[in-house]
């Protein structure tokens, strides 16, 4: 009889797995969306480099703010350097983004002046330095603007472009080999030959989950449930990938060959096999030649939940990204009993209302760990620790936001 470890202990073991040194590559910034930055981005100049106008108006000396009239001596379009300087009792019409002319220190907006012939009368004074963007207002030379580990988005692209950086170093994504096992499962498009056969969705569900959370996937499809075929699959997958993830074949049945291959054929180092969680208690995690093997249960809901709990944190560590599973507090709207002495993950609905998250179980089906449709809609997972008590309506509980996974 196997000894089942606690969920907390399984996470400690998972977090202690040594991740290989990450490999980087250089890409054009337009190809870097969603990738993880490998090196700090440091400003090589001030922005702006010179005092700059923040709006359309008239550049003046502040000492002239209460003068009756100021003579307009030139215009200063953006992208040009005006040759004239602002002297006493003069001004230069200046546009948004233009360098402030020499001698000026304040900009009076167009709507604050009255133009009479070639002069302006200031009808609404402004404070000293108004609408002037000072040197380094955006960023200063040698300032770290984007830290390594940042996931590149549109704002990072904008900053990189402003720095004239066309290429950056990113961490290469981990490659995960995925397969579902079982002689009873059929791939898409394959016709049934008997009523005992079922359609395999696990390998495609996990491929989508892993890709959308920052991994590359080697899809190896359904694998027939016999020792030789499963052994060949593992040998091939381990050669090509960083992590191998399977579904099915880890329970206690006569035909659960995945665990036998991992332990007896591969001689892998089993870190744990069996965790006191629901669903997914028969999960197996092992190491083989510094590659990670995660064998998940065969039921669709179980395999998906355990993939979220155990594989996604590994992806985050491979990516060197500052990512965590989105676990937050929410208010529950009904009593909810603790049924087993395990850490239990229960599908629920979540809504953000009146500045708080609220969960309910309307439309969620109870039954086996095969009900993947419970993850549709606005789903979350209610987390009940193995030592927790029954939950009362109105209590704050821990939930994992499934739609906040990428």
C-alpha positions in Angstrom: 0.0 0.0 0.0 1.4 3.4 -1.0 1.9 6.2 1.5 0.2 9.4 0.3 1.9 12.6 1.2 0.2 15.9 1.9 -0.4 18.5 -0.7 1.9 20.9 1.1 4.7 18.3 1.2 4.3 17.6 -2.5 4.7 21.3 -3.3 7.9 21.4 -1.2 9.3 18.5 -3.2 8.2 20.1 -6.5 9.8 23.5 -5.6 13.0 21.7 -4.7 13.4 20.2 -8.2 16.5 21.7 -9.7 15.7 23.5 -12.9 18.4 23.4 -15.6 20.2 26.7 -16.5 18.0 28.6 -18.8 19.0 29.2 -22.4 18.4 32.5 -24.1 18.1 33.7 -27.6 17.9 37.1 -29.3 14.7 38.1 -31.1 13.2 41.2 -32.7 11.0 43.1 -30.3 8.0 42.6 -32.6 8.4 38.8 -32.0 8.9 39.2 -28.2 5.2 39.6 -27.1 4.5 37.2 -24.2 8.2 36.2 -24.0 10.3 36.7 -20.8 13.1 39.2 -20.8 16.5 37.7 -20.0 18.5 40.9 -19.3 17.7 44.2 -17.7 17.0 47.0 -20.1 18.9 50.1 -19.0 18.4 53.6 -20.4 21.4 55.0 -22.3 20.1 58.6 -22.3 17.7 60.9 -20.5 14.1 61.2 -21.8 13.5 63.9 -22.7 17.2 64.9 -23.3 16.2 68.6 -23.3 13.4 70.7 -21.8 10.3 70.0 -24.0 6.9 71.5 -24.5 4.0 69.5 -23.1 1.3 71.3 -25.1 0.7 74.0 -27.7 1.3 77.5 -26.4 3.9 80.3 -26.0 7.3 79.9 -24.5 8.1 82.8 -22.2 10.3 83.9 -19.4 8.3 83.5 -16.2 9.4 87.0 -15.1 7.2 88.4 -17.9 4.0 86.6 -16.8 2.3 89.8 -15.7 3.6 92.0 -18.6 0.9 93.8 -20.7 2.1 92.4 -24.0 4.8 90.0 -25.3 6.1 90.1 -28.8 5.9 86.9 -30.9 9.3 86.6 -32.5 9.2 83.1 -34.0 7.4 79.8 -34.4 8.8 76.5 -33.0 7.3 73.4 -34.7 8.1 69.9 -33.3 11.1 68.3 -34.9 13.0 71.6 -35.5 15.4 73.6 -33.5 14.5 77.3 -33.4 17.5 79.6 -33.8 16.1 82.6 -31.9 16.1 82.9 -28.1 13.4 84.2 -25.8 14.4 87.6 -24.5 12.7 89.9 -22.1 9.2 90.9 -23.2 9.2 88.4 -26.1 7.8 84.9 -26.7 8.0 82.1 -29.2 4.9 80.1 -30.4 5.8 76.5 -29.4 4.0 73.3 -30.2 3.6 70.0 -28.3 6.8 68.0 -28.4 9.0 70.9 -29.4 12.2 71.7 -27.6 11.7 74.7 -25.3 13.5 77.7 -26.9 16.7 79.0 -25.3 15.9 81.6 -22.7 12.4 80.3 -21.9 11.3 78.5 -18.8 7.5 78.5 -18.9 4.8 77.7 -21.5 1.5 79.6 -21.5 -1.2 77.5 -23.3 -2.9 78.9 -26.4 -6.2 79.2 -24.6 -4.7 81.4 -21.9 -3.7 84.2 -24.2 -5.2 86.8 -26.6 -3.3 87.4 -29.8 -3.3 91.0 -30.9 -1.4 91.6 -34.2 2.1 90.2 -33.5 1.8 90.2 -29.7 0.1 88.2 -27.0 -1.7 89.3 -23.9 -1.8 86.7 -21.1 -5.4 86.5 -19.9 -4.8 83.6 -17.4 -1.4 83.4 -15.7 0.3 80.0 -15.1 2.9 79.0 -12.5 6.6 78.9 -13.1 7.7 75.9 -15.4 4.1 75.2 -16.5 3.8 72.6 -19.3 7.5 72.1 -19.5 8.8 68.5 -19.5 12.1 68.6 -17.7 15.2 66.6 -18.6 14.7 63.0 -17.5 11.0 63.3 -16.7 10.2 60.0 -18.6 13.4 58.2 -17.5 17.0 59.0 -16.6 20.2 57.8 -18.1 21.4 54.5 -16.4 18.0 53.8 -14.9 16.8 50.2 -15.1 13.5 50.5 -17.0 12.6 46.8 -17.6 13.8 44.2 -15.3 14.9 40.6 -16.3 12.0 38.3 -15.7 9.4 40.7 -17.1 6.9 39.3 -19.5 7.0 41.5 -22.6 3.7 43.3 -23.5 2.7 46.3 -25.5 4.1 48.9 -23.0 7.5 47.2 -22.9 7.6 47.2 -26.7 6.9 51.0 -26.7 9.7 51.7 -24.2 12.1 49.4 -26.2 11.3 51.3 -29.4 11.8 54.7 -27.7 15.3 53.4 -26.6 16.1 52.4 -30.2 16.5 48.8 -29.1 15.4 46.5 -32.0 16.4 43.2 -30.5 16.3 41.7 -27.0 17.4 38.6 -25.2 14.6 36.3 -24.0 14.5 33.0 -22.2 13.7 30.0 -24.4 10.4 28.4 -23.5 10.5 24.9 -21.9 9.4 22.1 -24.2 6.8 19.7 -22.8 6.0 16.3 -24.4 2.3 15.5 -23.9 0.5 12.2 -24.3 -2.6 10.5 -23.0 -2.5 6.7 -22.5 -5.1 4.0 -22.7 -6.2 1.4 -25.2 -9.8 2.7 -24.8 -9.1 6.2 -26.0 -9.4 7.5 -29.6 -7.8 10.5 -31.2 -9.9 13.1 -33.1 -11.4 11.7 -36.3 -10.9 8.1 -35.5 -14.1 6.0 -35.7 -15.3 4.0 -32.8 -15.3 0.2 -33.2 -17.0 -0.6 -29.9 -19.0 1.2 -27.2 -16.2 0.9 -24.6 -14.0 3.4 -26.5 -14.0 7.1 -25.5 -12.7 10.2 -27.2 -9.3 11.5 -25.9 -9.3 15.1 -24.9 -6.6 15.2 -22.3 -3.6 15.6 -24.6 -5.2 18.5 -26.4 -6.5 20.1 -23.2 -3.0 20.0 -21.7 -1.4 21.2 -24.9 -3.6 24.3 -24.9 -3.0 24.9 -21.2 0.7 24.7 -21.4 1.0 26.7 -24.6 -1.1 29.5 -23.2 1.1 29.6 -20.1 4.4 30.0 -21.8 5.6 26.5 -22.9 6.2 24.9 -26.2 4.5 21.5 -26.6 5.6 18.3 -28.4 2.3 16.6 -29.0 2.6 12.9 -29.0 -1.1 12.1 -29.0 -2.8 9.1 -27.5 -0.5 6.2 -26.7 -1.7 2.6 -26.6 -1.7 1.0 -23.2 1.1 -1.7 -23.4 4.5 -1.8 -21.8 6.5 -1.7 -25.1 4.6 1.2 -26.6 4.7 3.3 -23.5 8.4 2.6 -23.0 9.2 3.7 -26.5 7.1 6.9 -26.0 9.0 7.8 -22.8 12.4 7.1 -24.3 11.6 9.4 -27.3 10.0 12.1 -25.2 12.8 12.3 -22.7 15.4 12.8 -25.5 13.5 15.7 -27.0 11.8 17.6 -24.1 12.4 19.2 -20.7 9.2 17.8 -19.1 7.1 14.8 -20.0 3.5 14.8 -19.0 1.1 11.9 -19.4 -2.4 11.1 -18.4 -3.7 7.7 -17.3 -2.0 4.6 -16.1 -0.9 5.7 -12.6 -3.6 4.2 -10.5 -3.8 0.6 -9.0 -5.4 -1.3 -11.9 -4.0 -4.3 -13.7 -3.5 -2.2 -16.9 -2.0 0.9 -15.4 1.3 0.5 -17.1 2.7 4.1 -17.0 3.8 3.7 -13.4 5.4 0.4 -14.2 7.4 1.8 -17.1 8.6 4.8 -15.1 9.7 2.7 -12.1 10.8 -0.5 -13.7 11.8 0.2 -17.3 13.2 3.7 -17.0 14.5 3.3 -13.5 13.5 6.9 -12.8 13.8 8.5 -9.4 10.3 8.7 -8.1 9.9 11.8 -6.0 6.3 11.0 -5.0 3.4 8.8 -6.1 0.2 9.7 -4.4 -0.9 12.9 -2.8 -3.8 13.5 -0.4 -5.7 15.7 -2.8 -9.0 15.5 -4.6 -9.1 15.2 -7.5 -5.8 13.6 -8.7 -4.6 11.6 -5.7 -2.6 9.1 -7.9 -0.3 11.7 -9.4 3.3 10.6 -9.9 6.4 12.9 -10.2 9.8 11.5 -11.1 13.2 12.5 -12.4 15.2 10.8 -15.2 18.5 12.2 -16.3 17.6 15.6 -15.0 14.3 15.5 -17.0 11.0 15.8 -15.2 8.2 13.3 -15.5 4.7 14.1 -14.3 2.2 11.3 -14.7 -1.3 12.5 -14.2 -4.6 10.6 -13.6 -6.7 9.7 -16.7 -10.0 11.4 -15.8 -10.3 14.8 -17.7 -11.1 17.0 -14.7 -8.4 15.3 -12.5 -5.7 15.6 -15.2 -6.5 19.2 -15.9 -6.5 20.3 -12.2 -3.3 18.5 -11.4 -1.6 19.9 -14.5 -2.5 23.4 -13.2 -1.3 22.7 -9.7 2.0 20.9 -10.6 3.0 21.6 -14.2 2.3 25.4 -14.5 4.6 26.2 -11.5 7.4 24.4 -13.3 6.7 26.3 -16.5 7.0 29.6 -14.5 10.3 28.5 -13.1 11.7 27.5 -16.5 10.6 30.8 -17.9 12.3 32.7 -15.0 9.1 34.8 -14.9 7.7 36.4 -11.9 4.5 34.4 -12.1 2.3 32.6 -9.5 -0.9 30.7 -9.6 -3.7 33.3 -9.1 -4.9 32.3 -5.7 -7.1 35.0 -3.9 -9.7 35.4 -1.2 -13.4 35.3 -2.0 -16.7 35.2 -0.1 -18.8 32.1 -0.3 -22.6 32.4 -0.5 -23.5 29.1 1.1 -22.5 26.5 3.7 -20.0 24.0 2.3 -19.0 20.9 4.3 -15.6 19.3 4.4 -16.2 15.7 3.2 -12.7 14.2 3.3 -9.4 14.6 5.1 -7.7 15.8 2.0 -6.9 19.0 0.2 -9.9 19.4 -2.0 -10.3 21.5 -5.1 -13.9 22.0 -6.1 -15.1 23.8 -9.2 -17.2 26.9 -8.6 -18.4 30.0 -10.3 -16.8 33.3 -9.4 -18.1 36.9 -9.8 -16.5 40.2 -8.9 -19.2 42.3 -7.3 -19.2 45.3 -5.0 -15.4 45.3 -4.8 -15.1 41.6 -3.7 -15.0 38.2 -5.3 -18.1 36.0 -4.6 -18.4 32.3 -5.4 -21.3 29.9 -5.8 -21.9 26.4 -7.3 -24.9 27.1 -9.5 -24.9 24.6 -12.5 -21.8 22.8 -11.3 -22.3 19.0 -11.5 -21.2 16.6 -8.8 -19.9 13.1 -9.6 -16.6 11.6 -10.8 -13.5 13.4 -11.7 -14.3 13.2 -15.4 -16.6 16.3 -15.6 -14.5 18.7 -17.5 -17.5 20.9 -18.3 -17.4 22.2 -14.7 -14.5 24.4 -15.9 -16.6 26.3 -18.4 -18.0 29.8 -17.8 -16.4 31.9 -15.0 -14.8 29.1 -13.2 -12.6 29.0 -10.1 -11.4 26.3 -7.7 -12.5 26.4 -4.1 -9.4 25.2 -2.1 -10.1 23.4 1.2 -7.0 22.5 3.1 -6.8 19.0 4.6 -7.0 20.4 8.1 -9.8 22.9 7.4 -13.3 22.9 9.0 -16.7 23.1 7.4 -17.3 26.4 5.6 -20.1 28.8 6.5 -22.0 31.2 4.2 -20.2 34.5 4.3 -16.8 33.1 5.1 -13.7 34.2 3.2 -12.1 31.2 1.4 -9.2 30.6 -0.9 -9.9 30.2 -4.6 -7.8 29.7 -7.7 -9.0 31.9 -10.6 -9.0 29.6 -13.7 -9.8 32.3 -16.2 -6.8 34.3 -14.9 -4.5 31.6 -16.2 -3.3 32.7 -19.6 
